């Protein structure tokens, strides 16, 4: 019997030269290369031509999360630099949108760089904007026990929201493999053009290639769009540091999906659903498992999807995607809810059977990462040949790099 825990992460390694990790985006978003994998054949085009390779009746699903300026750089009077990286709100509210609208004070779970230089006391960050002085104070309030800390922020003027304070004083958190300081242009380029809901500390990078012009062309072509929200956490960069996947603890991320979007998925089950990014893919597949929980347990909606949910449910063989979405929609109707809001830890690894999506638009991912495991789940063992093809053909890798369009070889598309 298949046991995903037996997967060895070293089997998902490849050689990635530093010179092929994109340090800057291209001048034009849709000028990036696009690797297409369909019917087990790889080819190359430019991203602006993606419409020629999508089935005419495709439903594209985007992650409309917005990256926050999560990095705050404080300097002590003695000259030492302390970096605070905001992860998630703790008090007085935990709901992320409410936390961004908080005034006066807010407590967050944070990573702290150069912690040994901050034994005690209050840090101060000052900034002038439009002739008005802004001050942000930070105090340590506790140890979260996982390498992060509770940090209490206070600010002046107190009527500013925490979102406004971050926008004024924070820095866009570029991934660690981009070996440079964030520039003003990153505020625009490390953000999708359709970003709407603040909450991510990393961009859903597959969406960085889309332009307004390209989206309009796809609409004219008859392709439909829907949005989900998954707030990308810092765990997306966490390497798999164990030999077997069973010992890896997947990070949890907040997801929000409107009832309208779930209805559109339900009414368009005959269409190829193409996830724009691994975050959209995990969100869409999580919806299926949420519906499964409702069908099998019937005791109410679970607040999220566990890491190994797909591999623990042995009774799902006869539960269709239609039935699962029906159960979820029925629950939302009964509770008079306009959206599903929860968390997912879903880990998609080789051997997983996709329930919602039939294709994936994604960038290239780090060796030995959970994102690479998801790609291998979609296209099978060919992932290694495809990545080698990309290396040999000058593709740029990772967040600011080029893109792929993968179709599940088990699904026959028009």
N, C-alpha and C positions, 0 to 999 in steps of 0.2 A: 504494500500500500504506500502511496506517495506521502512523504512527510517533508513539508517545506523546511522544517528545522534542520534537515540534513544537508541543506545547501551550504557549500563552502564558499566564503566570500573570495578566497584567492582564485577561484575559477572565473571570477568576473573582473580580472585585472587586464590592463593593456598598457602599452607604452605611450605616454603622452608627453612629447617634448615641450619644454617651457615655451619655446618659440611659437607653438601653435595655439597657445592660450591667448585669446583676444584680450588686449589691455584697453582698447578703445573701441567704441562702436563705429560702424561705417557712417559716412556723411548722410547717406539716404537709408532709412530703415529697411525698405523693401528691396534694396540692392544686394542684400546678402545672398549667398549661395543657398540652394535648396536641394538636399539629397532626397530622392524619391525611392521608396522601396515598395514595389507592388508585384504580386505574383512571383515573389522570390527573385526579382531582378532589381538592381540598383541603377539609378541614372542621376544626372546632374542637370539642374536648371537654375534660374534666378527666382527669388521668392516672389517677385512681382507677377510671375507667371503661374502662381499656385492654382489659380482658378481653372487653368487648362487641365489640371490633374485631379481635381476634386469631382466626384460624381455630381451630376447636375442637381440632384435633389438633396444634397448634403445639408445637415444641420450642424453648424459650428457652435461650440459652446466655449465661451471665454470666461476667464477668471478676472472679475473687475475690481479686485482688491487694489488698494493704493499703498505705495511704500511710504512710510513715515521717516522723518529725519531723526532716526533713532539714536544716533551717536552724539553724545554731548562731551565736549572737550573742556575740562576745567583745568585751571592752573593755580597751584598753591602759591602763597606769597613768597615762598622760598624758591619758586621756579619749577618745581616738579609738576609734571602733567598727569592728570588722572582722567581716564576715559570711562564714561558710563554709557552702557548700551542698554536701552530700554527694551524689555522683552514682553511683558504683559502687566496689566494693572491689577492691583491687589486691594486697594482701599481708597476712598470710601465706597467705590463701586468696582466690580470686576468685569462688567460688560464693557467691551472695548470702545464702542461708539459713545457710550455715556461717559467713560473715563476721559475721552478726548474733549468733551464739553465741560469737564470739571473746572471750576475756578478756585483760585487761592492756593489749594494744596492737593496733592495726589501722591499715593504710595505705589511704587512699581517694583516688580521683580526685574533685576538688572544684572548684567555682567559688569565687572569692574576691572579695568586694566590698570596695572601699576598699583595694586591694592596695598602693597607693603609700604607705600609712601603716604597712605591715608590711614593712620592709626585711629584718629578720632577727629572731632571738630566738624565744622560746617564748611563746605566748599561753596564758592561764589563764582558765577559766570555772569559777566556784564556785557551789554550790547546796546548800541544806539540805533534807533530806526525812526526815520522821519522826525528827527529832533527830540525824540522821547527816549529816556533811559529805561532799559529793561534789566532786571536782575533776577537770576535764578539761583536758589539755594538748594543744596543737597546734603542730607544727613543719613548716615547709616543707621538702620533700625533693627537689623537682624540678619542671620545667616540662614538661607533657604536649604542648606544641606546638600545641594547638588552643584555647587560651584557658582551659584548666583546669590544675590543679596537683596534684602528689602531696602529700598532707598526712598526716603520721604523728600518730595520736592515741594518747595514753596516759591512763590514768585511775586514780583511787583512790576507793573500794576496788577493787583489781585483780580481785577475784573476780566483780564485776559483769560481765554481758555487754554488748557494745556496743549491743545492742538496748535493754537496760535504761537505759544511759547516755543514749541518744537520747530515750527516753521521759521521762526526768527533766529533761534539759537542753535538748532540742531544741524547735523551733517548727514547727507545721504549715506547709508551704510553699504558701501560696495563690498562684494564678496572678498574673502581673504586671499583668493588666488589672483585678484586684480591688484598688482603690486605697485600701487601709486596712491597718492592722496586724491580724494574726490575733488573734482573741478565743478565750477558753476554749471557747465553744460550737462553734467550727470543728473542734475535735478530734473531735467526734462527727459534725457535719453534713457535713464534707468527707471522709466515709468512708461507703462503702456498708454496709448492715446485715449483709451476708454476707461482708465482707472477712475473709480468712483468712491469706494468705501475705504477709509483709512484703517490700517491695522497690520500691514506686513512690514517685516524687516528685511525682506528680499523680494525682488521682482519676480513675477511669473514670466520668465524670460522668453518663452515661446511667443508671447504676444508682442514683444518689442519690435517684431518685424512688420507689423501691420501699420498701414497708413490710412488716412481718411479716403484717399483716392482709391486704394485697393479695396477697402470695405464697400465703397459705393459700387465698384465694378462687380464684386461678388454678389451683391444684392440684385443688381440688374440681371445677373446670370441665373437667378432663381434660388440661390443658396439662402437658407434661413439662419438667423443668429439667435442665441440665447445666452444669458449670463448666469454664472454662479459666483459665490464669494468664498474663497478660502484664504484666510490670513496666514501668509507664509511665515513660519517661525525660524529662528536661528538654527533649529535642529536639522533643517534641510541641508546644512553644510556639515553636519556631524558625520565623521567617517565611521564606517563599521569597524569597530576595533576588536571584534571577536572572530574566532575561527569558523564557527557555525552560526547560521542565521538565528537558530533557536535562542541564542544568548543575547541577541541584540534587542534593545528596548526602543521601539519606534517612538518618535516625538508625536505629540498630539497637536492638532491645529484646529482652529475654529472655522466652522463652515456655516454659511447661510444660503438657503436656496428658496426662492419665492414659490408660492403655490402655482403661480402662472407658468413658471419654467417647468415645474414638474408636470403640469397639465400638457404643455407643449411636447415634452418627452413622451408622455403617454399617448397623445394623439398622433405622434409622428414616429411610431415604433418601426414603421416600414422604411423610414429614411436612414441612410448611413449617418450615424452620429460621430462627429469628429471632435475629439477633445483638443482644445488649444492649450497644450501644456500638461505636464504630469500632475499639476495641482487640480486642474479641471478634471482630469481622468480619475484621480482618487476621489474627488467629490462626487462625480457621477456614479462611480461604482459603489461608493458608500451609500447612496440613496437606495440601491437594490437591497443591501444588507439591513438597512433600517426597516424597509418594508418586510423583509424576511422575519426580523425579530417580532414585528407586529403580528404576523401570521402565526408564527410558531408559539409565541408566548402569550399574546393577547392581553397582557397586563398593563398596557400603556406604552408610550413611546420612550425608548431608551435615549439618554442624553448624548450618545455617541456610538461609534463603531470601534470595537477593540481590534488590536493588531492582528490577531489570528482568526477573526470571525469567519472568513470564507472557508477556512480549513478545518474548523471545528463543527460546523453545521453539516451533518451527514444526511439530513432530511430534506435538503434543498433541491434535490434532483428534479422534482416535479413542480417546483415553484417557478413560474415564468416571470420574466421582467414585467409583463403586463399585470400579473397578479400582485407583484410586489408594489408597483407604483399605485395600483388601485387601493391597496391597503394603506399606503402612506397618505394618499389624497383623502381617503375616507376618514382617517384620523384627523387631518387638518380641518376638514369640513366639520366634523363632530365637535372639535374644540374651538371652531371659529378663528382659526389661525391663518394668517396670510403668508406665512413662511415657515420653513423648518430651520431651526437654529440649534446647533449642537457642536460636537467635536468629532474628529476622526483620527484614529491611529492606524488606519488600514494600511497594511503592508502587502504590496502586490509583487509577487516573486514568480519565477518560472514555474509553470504548473497551474497557475491561476487561470480560470476560464472567465473571460470578460462577459459581463451581463448587459451592459448598456452601450459601450462604445465599440465601434468597428474600425476606428482609425485614430491616429495621434500625430499632432504637430508638436515637435519638441526640439530643443537644442541638444548638443552633445553633452554628456555628463561625465563626472569624475570617475576614474577607475575605482572599483570596490565600493560603490555607493548604492544606496537603496534605489536611487533614481535609475541607475543602470540596470538594476534587477527588474524594475518595472518595464523598461524597454525590452529586455530579454523575454519577459512574460508575453509581450505583445508580438514579437517577431521570431522568437525561438533562438536557436543556436546560431542563426545567421548574424546575430548582432556583432559577433567578432569580425566576420568578413566585411560587414558594412562599415564598422569603425576603421578598419584597415584601409578600405576603399577611400574613406574620407581623409585619412592621414596622407595617403599617396596622392590625393587630388587637391591638396592645398586648402582643405576646409579649415575654418577658424573654430576653435572649441570654446565651450562653456558660455557664461552668461552673455557676453557681448559678441559671441561667435555666430556661426551660421546655423542653419536649421535643417530639420528632417521632416518628411511626411511619410509616416509608416501606416500601412494597411495590414490588418490582421490576416495572415495567409489562410486562416481557417474559414474566413467569411467571403462568399462570392459577392462582389459588388458589380453594379451596372457599369 
